[in-house]
Amino acid sequence: VMDELIDRYGQIPEEVNNLIEIARIKQLCKEANIVKIMQRKEIAVFYFDAQKFKMDKVDSLLKLYNNKIKFSPGKEPYITLNLETNSSEKVIEKVKKFLINCKWGSKVQVITSKDNETVKKIKKLKEKKFRDIENCFIIEGVKLIKEAIEEKQRIKNIVICEECITSGTIETKLLYEIAKYDCIYVNKKIFDTISDVGSPQGIMGIVEKNNDNLKIDYSEDIIIVLDDLQDPGNLGTILRTIDSANLKQVIVSKNTADFYNSKVVRSTMGAIFRVKIIERNNWVDTLQEIKKHDFEVLCTALDGTESVYDVNFNKKVIVIGNE
């Protein structure tokens, strides 16, 4: 529906955006067990369902807002929270942020110890052996998290650094989307121990690999094959190029560097969510099978006599060798 609106109007009409905002707020209210919201001058009052309200949520919210919210048991069946809003800030934005934090307050895992089992498990995913066992890999940074959500990847967890919630590092719109997932909440010290980035943005995700269907698609005109490539930067560049050519697969040898290594994942800039990675052990059998579908096999070589610009790439397999 969104795509049709953009095609017709060049953008999403304001009326539709307003409806989307209302729907998001209603959904967040439902998930946070909020029955209604009322505005009294510069105070937003949230009415929670007393029967479903969890007391541990209060401590989490008080910490996030530095005790600037007031908690009151109120009259049954409600529990109320008063949130101060100043005149310079849009009340609706303050309310939305609060609703997101209510969601986290009820679902988040607050971790402050490096010996926590969840932290240990995330650290293990830096090793290929454990990525294979868990069938998961790590993505880090705002851009990759956005792309994973947009590409509807199977995100198991999103890990968020505590300081990023209140610092504004993560924009409100993304916070909305993140709130739909199972979030793990850690302090900066812990986040730095699990991050592979020099200057982390304070957000990472645990994503399942796209390996449900590893059959070769013979409907594409070009099939790229990588034979024992080792450099993460090269792998990332090649995957981005494949993605830009609107190809949806790449075949790799068993000894090619792991595409789910954090350096490779970052260098793909999101292409890893759109290109299927097919690993094959037996090159002879694989190439013979491909040739049965009327493909011609070409290999790259430094001493090759034919320029890539002179080749008709229809129904071709391009094998790129080790550095």
Summary of the structure (lengths in Angstrom):
residues: 323
radius of gyration: 24.7
end to end distance: 45.9
largest distance: 84.8
contacts: 909
relative contact order: 0.10
helix: 41%
strand: 23%
